[in-house]
Amino acid sequence: MSRLLFTGYPGFLGSRLLPRILRRTDGVSATCLVQPTVTELARRRLADLELAEPSLRGRVELVEGDITRADLGLGAGLRRIASEVTGIHHLAAVYDLGVRREVGMRINLYGTRHVLDFAEACPWLERFHYVSTCYVSGRHPGIFGEEDLEKGQEFNNYYEETKYLAEVEVRDRTQGGLPATIYRPAIVVGDSETGATQKYDGPYSVIRWLLRQPSTAVMPMLGGADEARLNLVPSDFVVAAIDYLAALPHSTGRTYQLADPEPCTVAETVDLIAAATGRRLIRLPVAKSVATRALRSIPGLSRLTGIPPEALDYFDHPTHYSVQNAGTDLQGSGISVPRLSDYVETLVKFVRAHPEVGSGAMA
């Protein structure tokens, strides 16, 4: 029996990708490498999954582990799992724009390095699937292609830098013969059909800020909001695209940017969110340097607004993402990025109904 190894379960994307892949792969089982701190959550999610889909019962094994350790925290069990694994889906990372460099390096870079070492020890490995991010581009001006990586770019934060370094590592192993596919999502938001999400970050700061205000709302706006674009993709598109592309034999060795080829400008995005929240906007022009300094220095301001200072860099982002590989290989699949205007009300409805969801990072 073929066996897949998943990291990043029970994370947001991993929890959705795992059952989707198992549904289309009869006879395939999965081992999920789970951090001890989230073992109980993983067990609950797996129990719910097996209750909802009895056909998946018994096909998923949860194993406690730690990608920051050279043996993945598997000890004597490493050899057994390696001898059975035919595919690896590496999603585990720390998704936090304010992450300290040491933490980002330990999880995003060294963790990926350890999973790659494990992959090279799997005698039956057919594919290594790595979930990166479009923002390995840093602040590269202009178009950033799917084959682009090392462009001398500057990074907004250590999250971007450490994900970039991790992808460099994956590319190096690929050149050495590892059969790998890389997926780079843009800014992932909730499900376009249900609005469900595990974390409120990115554009959710705008949604929550407007929902706190009366029908006429004040919205600080950085300069260039009519030109800068905010590239948002719903999680269901990302999961469906990864699942479909992963099954293509010719996707080995390719990189896919799972981004909106025609993203809204920041101003258009804010206007759509305002309409969905029922707010009339009063725009307050503010310099990015002033806004950043205020969010960093005024006690409680970031918490009050729900806007971390690191997020401002994405509201004047200079990079446009080419999706040539993704567009070509998804053609005919029925999988494409929906327009934000078609699902923004769904995102807002979910936020209204679920104030308990937080903005904390899950590694």
C-alpha positions as CSV (number, residue, x, y, z in Angstrom):
1,M,0.0,0.0,0.0
2,S,1.2,3.5,-0.9
3,R,1.7,5.9,2.0
4,L,1.8,9.7,2.1
5,L,3.5,11.8,4.7
6,F,1.9,15.1,5.7
7,T,3.3,17.9,7.8
8,G,1.2,20.8,8.8
9,Y,-1.8,18.8,10.0
10,P,-4.2,19.9,11.6
11,G,-3.3,23.3,10.1
12,F,-5.7,25.3,7.9
13,L,-4.7,24.0,4.5
14,G,-3.5,20.6,5.6
15,S,-6.8,19.8,7.2
16,R,-8.5,20.4,3.9
17,L,-5.9,19.0,1.6
18,L,-5.5,15.6,3.3
19,P,-9.1,14.3,2.8
20,R,-9.3,15.6,-0.7
21,I,-6.2,13.7,-1.8
22,L,-7.3,10.5,0.0
23,R,-10.7,10.7,-1.8
24,R,-9.0,10.5,-5.2
25,T,-6.4,7.9,-4.3
26,D,-7.9,4.5,-3.5
27,G,-5.5,2.2,-1.6
28,V,-3.4,5.1,-0.3
29,S,-3.0,5.8,3.4
30,A,-1.4,8.8,5.2
31,T,0.8,9.4,8.1
32,C,0.5,12.9,9.6
33,L,3.5,14.2,11.5
34,V,1.8,16.2,14.4
35,Q,3.3,18.5,16.9
36,P,2.7,17.3,20.5
37,T,1.1,20.6,21.3
38,V,-1.7,20.1,18.8
39,T,-2.2,16.3,19.1
40,E,-5.6,16.6,20.8
41,L,-6.8,19.0,18.1
42,A,-5.5,16.6,15.4
43,R,-7.3,13.7,17.0
44,R,-10.6,15.6,17.2
45,R,-10.4,16.7,13.6
46,L,-9.5,13.2,12.4
47,A,-12.5,11.8,14.4
48,D,-14.8,14.4,12.9
49,L,-13.4,13.5,9.4
50,E,-13.9,9.8,9.8
51,L,-17.4,10.3,11.2
52,A,-18.3,12.5,8.2
53,E,-16.6,10.2,5.7
54,P,-16.5,6.6,6.9
55,S,-14.6,5.6,3.7
56,L,-11.6,7.3,5.1
57,R,-11.7,5.5,8.4
58,G,-8.4,3.8,9.2
59,R,-6.5,5.4,6.4
60,V,-4.9,8.2,8.5
61,E,-2.2,7.6,11.1
62,L,-1.3,10.4,13.5
63,V,2.3,10.3,14.7
64,E,3.8,12.9,17.1
65,G,6.9,14.5,15.7
66,D,8.9,17.7,15.3
67,I,10.4,18.9,12.0
68,T,12.9,21.0,13.9
69,R,14.7,17.8,14.9
70,A,17.0,15.9,12.5
71,D,15.0,12.7,13.0
72,L,11.7,14.6,12.8
73,G,11.1,13.5,16.4
74,L,10.3,10.0,15.1
75,G,13.2,8.2,16.7
76,A,13.1,4.4,16.0
77,G,10.0,4.9,14.0
78,L,11.7,6.9,11.3
79,R,13.0,3.9,9.3
80,R,9.6,2.2,9.2
81,I,7.8,5.2,7.9
82,A,10.5,6.0,5.4
83,S,10.3,2.5,4.0
84,E,6.6,3.0,3.2
85,V,6.4,6.6,2.0
86,T,5.8,7.3,-1.7
87,G,4.8,10.9,-1.4
88,I,5.4,13.8,0.9
89,H,3.3,17.0,1.4
90,H,5.3,19.5,3.4
91,L,3.0,22.3,4.6
92,A,4.4,22.8,8.1
93,A,5.7,26.3,8.7
94,V,5.3,29.3,11.0
95,Y,2.9,31.7,9.3
96,D,3.6,34.9,11.1
97,L,4.7,38.2,9.6
98,G,6.2,39.2,12.9
99,V,8.1,36.0,13.5
100,R,11.6,36.4,15.1
101,R,14.4,35.3,12.7
102,E,15.6,32.6,15.0
103,V,12.1,31.0,15.1
104,G,11.6,31.4,11.4
105,M,14.9,29.8,10.6
106,R,14.4,26.9,13.0
107,I,10.9,26.0,11.6
108,N,10.8,27.2,8.0
109,L,14.4,26.6,6.9
110,Y,15.9,23.9,9.2
111,G,12.5,22.2,9.4
112,T,12.3,22.0,5.7
113,R,15.9,20.8,5.5
114,H,15.1,17.9,7.8
115,V,12.0,16.9,5.8
116,L,14.1,17.0,2.7
117,D,16.7,14.8,4.3
118,F,13.9,12.4,5.2
119,A,12.6,12.5,1.7
120,E,16.0,11.5,0.3
121,A,16.0,8.5,2.7
122,C,12.7,7.2,1.3
123,P,13.5,4.4,-1.3
124,W,10.1,4.5,-2.9
125,L,9.5,8.3,-3.0
126,E,7.7,9.4,-6.1
127,R,7.2,13.1,-5.3
128,F,7.9,15.8,-2.7
129,H,5.2,18.5,-2.6
130,Y,6.3,21.7,-1.0
131,V,4.0,24.6,-0.1
132,S,5.9,27.9,-0.3
133,T,4.5,31.4,-0.7
134,C,4.4,34.0,-3.5
135,Y,6.1,36.3,-1.1
136,V,9.5,34.6,-1.5
137,S,9.6,37.5,-4.0
138,G,10.1,40.0,-1.2
139,R,9.7,43.5,-2.6
140,H,10.8,42.6,-6.1
141,P,9.5,45.4,-8.4
142,G,7.4,44.4,-11.4
143,I,6.6,40.8,-12.5
144,F,7.9,37.8,-10.5
145,G,7.7,34.6,-12.6
146,E,7.2,31.0,-11.4
147,E,10.8,30.2,-12.3
148,D,12.1,33.3,-10.6
149,L,13.6,32.9,-7.1
150,E,17.0,34.4,-6.4
151,K,16.6,38.0,-7.7
152,G,18.5,40.0,-5.1
153,Q,15.2,41.0,-3.6
154,E,14.7,42.7,-0.2
155,F,12.3,41.2,2.3
156,N,9.6,42.8,4.3
157,N,10.1,40.4,7.3
158,Y,11.7,37.2,8.5
159,Y,8.7,35.1,7.4
160,E,9.4,36.0,3.8
161,E,13.1,35.6,4.1
162,T,13.0,32.2,5.8
163,K,10.4,30.9,3.4
164,Y,12.7,32.1,0.6
165,L,15.7,30.3,2.1
166,A,13.6,27.2,2.4
167,E,12.6,27.3,-1.2
168,V,16.2,27.8,-2.2
169,E,16.9,24.5,-0.4
170,V,14.1,22.7,-2.2
171,R,15.3,24.0,-5.5
172,D,18.8,22.8,-4.8
173,R,17.6,19.3,-3.9
174,T,15.5,19.3,-7.1
175,Q,18.5,20.0,-9.1
176,G,20.2,17.1,-7.4
177,G,17.5,14.7,-8.5
178,L,14.7,15.0,-6.0
179,P,11.3,14.8,-7.7
180,A,9.6,17.9,-6.3
181,T,6.8,20.3,-7.0
182,I,6.5,23.7,-5.5
183,Y,3.3,25.6,-4.8
184,R,3.3,29.3,-4.0
185,P,-0.1,30.6,-2.7
186,A,-0.7,34.4,-2.5
187,I,-2.5,35.8,0.5
188,V,-4.9,33.0,1.5
189,V,-8.3,33.9,2.9
190,G,-11.3,31.8,3.9
191,D,-13.4,29.4,1.8
192,S,-15.2,31.2,-0.9
193,E,-18.4,29.1,-0.3
194,T,-18.5,29.1,3.5
195,G,-16.1,31.8,4.5
196,A,-14.5,29.4,7.0
197,T,-11.0,30.2,8.1
198,Q,-8.7,29.4,11.0
199,K,-7.0,32.8,11.4
200,Y,-7.9,36.4,10.9
201,D,-5.0,38.2,9.3
202,G,-4.2,40.1,6.1
203,P,-7.5,41.7,4.8
204,Y,-9.3,40.6,7.9
205,S,-7.8,43.5,9.7
206,V,-9.8,45.8,7.4
207,I,-13.0,43.7,7.8
208,R,-12.8,43.7,11.6
209,W,-11.8,47.4,11.7
210,L,-14.9,48.4,9.7
211,L,-17.2,46.1,11.6
212,R,-16.2,47.9,14.9
213,Q,-17.4,51.3,13.4
214,P,-20.8,52.9,12.8
215,S,-22.4,53.1,9.4
216,T,-20.0,55.9,8.4
217,A,-16.5,54.6,9.0
218,V,-13.1,56.2,8.9
219,M,-10.5,54.2,7.0
220,P,-6.8,55.2,7.0
221,M,-5.4,54.7,3.4
222,L,-1.8,54.6,2.4
223,G,-0.7,56.5,-0.7
224,G,-0.8,54.6,-3.9
225,A,-3.9,52.6,-2.9
226,D,-5.3,53.0,-6.4
227,E,-2.2,51.4,-8.0
228,A,-1.0,48.8,-5.5
229,R,-2.7,45.4,-5.7
230,L,-3.6,43.0,-2.9
231,N,-3.4,39.4,-4.2
232,L,-6.1,37.4,-2.4
233,V,-7.0,33.7,-3.1
234,P,-9.6,31.7,-1.2
235,S,-8.5,28.5,0.5
236,D,-10.8,26.2,-1.5
237,F,-9.1,27.4,-4.7
238,V,-5.6,26.8,-3.2
239,V,-6.5,23.3,-1.9
240,A,-8.3,22.3,-5.2
241,A,-5.4,23.5,-7.3
242,I,-2.7,21.7,-5.2
243,D,-4.7,18.5,-5.3
244,Y,-5.2,18.6,-9.1
245,L,-1.7,19.7,-9.9
246,A,-0.1,17.1,-7.6
247,A,-1.7,14.4,-9.6
248,L,-0.2,15.5,-12.9
249,P,2.8,13.5,-13.9
250,H,4.4,16.4,-15.8
251,S,4.1,18.7,-12.7
252,T,7.3,17.2,-11.3
253,G,10.0,19.9,-11.3
254,R,7.5,22.7,-11.8
255,T,6.6,25.7,-9.6
256,Y,3.1,27.1,-9.5
257,Q,2.1,30.5,-8.3
258,L,-1.5,30.1,-7.0
259,A,-2.3,33.7,-7.3
260,D,-5.0,35.9,-8.8
261,P,-3.9,36.9,-12.3
262,E,-6.0,40.1,-12.1
263,P,-6.1,41.1,-8.4
264,C,-8.0,44.1,-7.1
265,T,-6.2,47.3,-6.2
266,V,-6.0,48.0,-2.5
267,A,-8.6,50.8,-3.0
268,E,-10.9,48.4,-4.8
269,T,-10.5,45.7,-2.1
270,V,-11.3,48.2,0.7
271,D,-14.4,49.4,-1.3
272,L,-15.6,45.9,-1.7
273,I,-15.2,45.1,2.0
274,A,-16.9,48.4,2.9
275,A,-19.9,47.5,0.7
276,A,-20.1,44.0,2.2
277,T,-20.0,45.4,5.8
278,G,-22.6,48.1,4.9
279,R,-20.2,51.0,5.7
280,R,-19.8,54.3,4.0
281,L,-16.1,55.2,3.9
282,I,-14.4,58.3,4.8
283,R,-10.8,57.9,3.6
284,L,-8.1,59.3,5.8
285,P,-4.8,59.6,3.8
286,V,-1.8,58.6,5.9
287,A,1.9,58.1,5.1
288,K,3.1,54.5,5.6
289,S,6.0,55.7,7.8
290,V,3.6,57.5,10.1
291,A,1.1,54.6,10.3
292,T,3.9,52.1,11.0
293,R,5.5,54.3,13.7
294,A,2.1,54.8,15.3
295,L,1.2,51.1,15.3
296,R,4.6,50.3,16.8
297,S,4.9,53.0,19.4
298,I,1.3,53.8,20.7
299,P,0.4,51.2,23.3
300,G,-2.7,49.2,22.4
301,L,-3.2,50.8,19.0
302,S,-2.3,47.7,17.0
303,R,-4.6,45.6,19.2
304,L,-7.4,48.2,19.0
305,T,-7.3,48.4,15.2
306,G,-6.5,44.8,14.6
307,I,-3.7,45.9,12.2
308,P,-0.2,44.6,13.0
309,P,2.5,47.0,11.7
310,E,4.0,44.3,9.5
311,A,0.8,44.0,7.5
312,L,1.2,47.5,6.1
313,D,3.9,46.3,3.7
314,Y,1.3,44.4,1.8
315,F,-0.9,47.5,1.1
316,D,1.9,49.0,-1.1
317,H,3.3,45.8,-2.5
318,P,5.3,46.4,-5.7
319,T,5.2,42.8,-7.2
320,H,2.9,41.3,-9.7
321,Y,2.8,37.5,-9.9
322,S,2.9,35.6,-13.2
323,V,0.7,32.4,-13.2
324,Q,1.7,31.0,-16.5
325,N,2.4,27.4,-15.3
326,A,-0.6,27.3,-13.0
327,G,-2.9,28.8,-15.7
328,T,-1.7,26.3,-18.3
329,D,-1.9,23.2,-16.2
330,L,-5.2,24.1,-14.6
331,Q,-6.8,24.7,-17.9
332,G,-9.8,22.4,-18.4
333,S,-10.0,21.5,-14.7
334,G,-12.7,23.9,-13.8
335,I,-10.4,25.3,-11.1
336,S,-9.8,29.0,-11.2
337,V,-9.6,32.0,-8.8
338,P,-13.0,33.5,-8.2
339,R,-13.4,37.2,-8.2
340,L,-13.3,38.8,-4.8
341,S,-16.6,40.6,-5.5
342,D,-18.2,37.1,-5.7
343,Y,-17.2,36.0,-2.3
344,V,-16.3,39.0,-0.1
345,E,-19.8,39.0,1.5
346,T,-19.2,35.4,2.5
347,L,-16.0,36.3,4.2
348,V,-17.7,39.1,6.1
349,K,-20.6,36.9,7.1
350,F,-18.2,34.4,8.6
351,V,-16.4,37.1,10.6
352,R,-19.7,38.4,12.0
353,A,-20.7,34.9,13.0
354,H,-17.3,33.9,14.5
355,P,-15.8,36.6,16.6
356,E,-13.9,33.9,18.6
357,V,-11.4,33.3,15.8
358,G,-8.1,34.9,16.5
359,S,-5.1,36.2,14.6
360,G,-2.4,34.2,16.3
361,A,0.0,32.2,14.2
362,M,0.0,28.4,14.2
363,A,3.3,26.8,13.5
